[in-house]
Amino acid sequence: MRRLVVIRHAKARRSSPRGDHGRELSARGRAQATALRRWTEPGQPLAGLRGTTVVSDAARTIETFEFALAGSPVCARAIVEPALYNGTRDVTTRDVLDALVGADPGYGDLFVVCHSPTVSYLVEDLVGPRDAADTALRDGYPMCGVAVLAFDTDTPSAGGCSLEFFDAPVVG
């Protein structure tokens, strides 16, 4: 059984002189991503997972990755993928799956750090039965939210995953 961990970037600043693509994390976002990093420690929700991370090339997703996953026990390798940035076009489930397949060494777990609404669509499309995803996502996909999907095939597929975990780190 392999896992796909779907992470929405942490809270970003409202604007940037470099435009939407250049928006960096806010102080709250840095705190969220730092709290997420603690989830990689023994006894925490992401402990025991390890694999390849595919990250959108937007500043906020790269920073979320750097604060939360880079150098942690869960990250064996990372790939920055411009096709996951949805500021100029809709990024579909197929786009994410193509990026994951292109980065997947064929073993270990997979992580993706990208944007809303892509993360919601991805989880909805991959999870079966449908009501499991609907229940988890009824209040939306929170900033720095994490869904852990299990699959027993070579790659995740529509309706072929089960939702094992869904939450977001809490910061004061």
C-alpha positions as CSV (number, residue, x, y, z in Angstrom):
1,M,0.0,0.0,0.0
2,R,1.3,3.4,-1.0
3,R,0.2,6.8,0.1
4,L,-0.4,10.1,-1.6
5,V,-0.2,13.1,0.7
6,V,-2.1,16.1,-0.7
7,I,-1.1,19.4,1.0
8,R,-2.5,22.9,0.4
9,H,0.0,25.7,0.8
10,A,-0.1,27.6,4.1
11,K,-1.5,31.1,4.5
12,A,0.1,33.6,2.1
13,R,0.4,37.3,2.0
14,R,-2.4,39.1,0.2
15,S,-0.1,40.6,-2.4
16,S,3.4,40.8,-3.7
17,P,5.3,43.2,-5.9
18,R,6.1,40.0,-7.9
19,G,2.4,39.3,-8.5
20,D,0.3,36.3,-7.5
21,H,3.1,33.8,-8.4
22,G,5.5,35.6,-6.0
23,R,3.2,35.8,-3.0
24,E,5.2,34.5,0.0
25,L,3.9,33.0,3.3
26,S,2.5,35.4,5.9
27,A,3.7,35.0,9.5
28,R,0.7,32.8,10.2
29,G,1.5,30.7,7.2
30,R,5.1,30.2,8.4
31,A,3.6,29.1,11.8
32,Q,1.2,26.7,10.0
33,A,4.0,25.1,7.9
34,T,6.2,24.8,11.0
35,A,3.4,23.1,12.8
36,L,3.0,20.8,9.9
37,R,6.7,19.8,10.1
38,R,6.0,18.5,13.6
39,W,3.6,16.0,12.0
40,T,6.6,14.3,10.4
41,E,7.9,13.3,13.8
42,P,7.4,9.8,15.5
43,G,3.9,9.3,16.7
44,Q,2.5,12.1,14.5
45,P,0.1,11.8,11.4
46,L,2.9,11.7,8.7
47,A,5.4,9.6,10.7
48,G,6.5,6.5,8.8
49,L,5.7,8.0,5.4
50,R,8.7,8.7,3.0
51,G,8.9,9.5,-0.6
52,T,9.0,12.0,-3.5
53,T,7.4,15.5,-3.1
54,V,6.2,17.4,-6.1
55,V,5.8,21.1,-5.5
56,S,4.2,24.0,-7.5
57,D,6.7,26.6,-8.4
58,A,4.8,29.5,-6.7
59,A,6.6,31.2,-3.8
60,R,4.0,30.2,-1.2
61,T,4.1,26.5,-2.1
62,I,7.9,26.3,-2.2
63,E,8.0,28.0,1.2
64,T,5.4,25.7,2.6
65,F,7.5,22.8,1.4
66,E,10.7,24.3,2.8
67,F,9.2,24.9,6.3
68,A,7.2,21.7,6.5
69,L,8.9,18.9,4.6
70,A,12.4,19.8,3.3
71,G,15.0,17.8,5.3
72,S,12.4,16.0,7.3
73,P,12.1,12.2,7.6
74,V,9.3,12.1,5.1
75,C,11.1,13.8,2.2
76,A,13.4,11.6,0.2
77,R,13.5,13.9,-2.8
78,A,11.7,16.9,-4.2
79,I,10.8,18.2,-7.6
80,V,9.5,21.7,-8.4
81,E,6.8,21.5,-11.1
82,P,5.6,24.7,-12.8
83,A,2.6,22.9,-14.3
84,L,1.0,22.8,-10.8
85,Y,0.7,26.6,-10.5
86,N,-2.9,27.5,-11.1
87,G,-2.6,31.3,-11.3
88,T,-2.7,31.3,-15.1
89,R,-4.9,28.2,-15.8
90,D,-7.0,25.6,-14.1
91,V,-4.9,22.7,-12.9
92,T,-6.8,19.5,-13.2
93,T,-6.5,16.2,-11.5
94,R,-5.0,14.8,-14.7
95,D,-2.3,17.5,-14.6
96,V,-1.4,16.6,-11.0
97,L,-1.4,12.9,-11.8
98,D,0.8,13.5,-14.9
99,A,3.3,15.5,-12.7
100,L,3.3,12.7,-10.1
101,V,3.8,9.9,-12.6
102,G,6.7,11.9,-14.2
103,A,8.4,12.3,-10.8
104,D,7.5,8.9,-9.3
105,P,10.5,6.5,-8.9
106,G,8.0,3.6,-8.5
107,Y,8.4,3.1,-4.8
108,G,7.8,5.0,-1.6
109,D,5.0,7.5,-0.9
110,L,4.1,10.6,-3.0
111,F,3.5,14.1,-1.7
112,V,2.1,17.1,-3.6
113,V,2.1,20.7,-2.4
114,C,-0.1,22.9,-4.5
115,H,-3.2,25.2,-4.5
116,S,-6.9,25.5,-4.0
117,P,-9.2,24.5,-5.7
118,T,-6.8,21.9,-7.2
119,V,-6.3,20.1,-3.9
120,S,-10.1,19.7,-3.3
121,Y,-10.7,18.5,-6.8
122,L,-7.8,16.0,-6.6
123,V,-9.0,14.5,-3.3
124,E,-12.7,14.4,-4.5
125,D,-11.7,12.7,-7.8
126,L,-9.3,10.1,-6.3
127,V,-11.2,9.0,-3.2
128,G,-13.9,6.3,-3.3
129,P,-16.5,6.0,-2.0
130,R,-17.5,9.5,-2.8
131,D,-19.1,10.3,0.6
132,A,-15.7,9.9,2.5
133,A,-14.3,12.9,0.5
134,D,-17.5,14.9,0.7
135,T,-17.6,14.5,4.5
136,A,-13.9,15.6,4.9
137,L,-14.2,18.5,2.5
138,R,-17.6,19.9,3.5
139,D,-16.0,22.9,5.2
140,G,-13.5,23.4,2.5
141,Y,-9.8,22.5,2.2
142,P,-8.1,24.6,4.9
143,M,-4.8,26.4,4.5
144,C,-1.9,23.9,5.1
145,G,-4.6,21.1,5.1
146,V,-3.4,17.6,4.6
147,A,-5.2,14.6,3.1
148,V,-3.5,11.2,3.2
149,L,-4.8,8.8,0.5
150,A,-4.0,5.2,0.3
151,F,-3.8,3.3,-3.0
152,D,-2.6,-0.3,-3.9
153,T,-1.8,0.2,-7.6
154,D,1.3,1.6,-9.3
155,T,-0.2,5.1,-9.4
156,P,-3.2,6.8,-7.8
157,S,-6.3,6.8,-10.0
158,A,-9.8,8.2,-10.0
159,G,-11.9,6.4,-7.4
160,G,-9.0,4.1,-6.6
161,C,-7.9,5.7,-3.4
162,S,-9.2,5.7,0.2
163,L,-9.0,8.6,2.5
164,E,-7.0,7.7,5.6
165,F,-6.5,11.2,7.2
166,F,-7.7,14.7,6.7
167,D,-6.8,17.7,8.9
168,A,-4.8,20.9,9.2
169,P,-2.3,21.9,11.9
170,V,-3.6,24.3,14.5
171,V,-1.7,27.4,15.3
172,G,-2.4,29.9,18.1
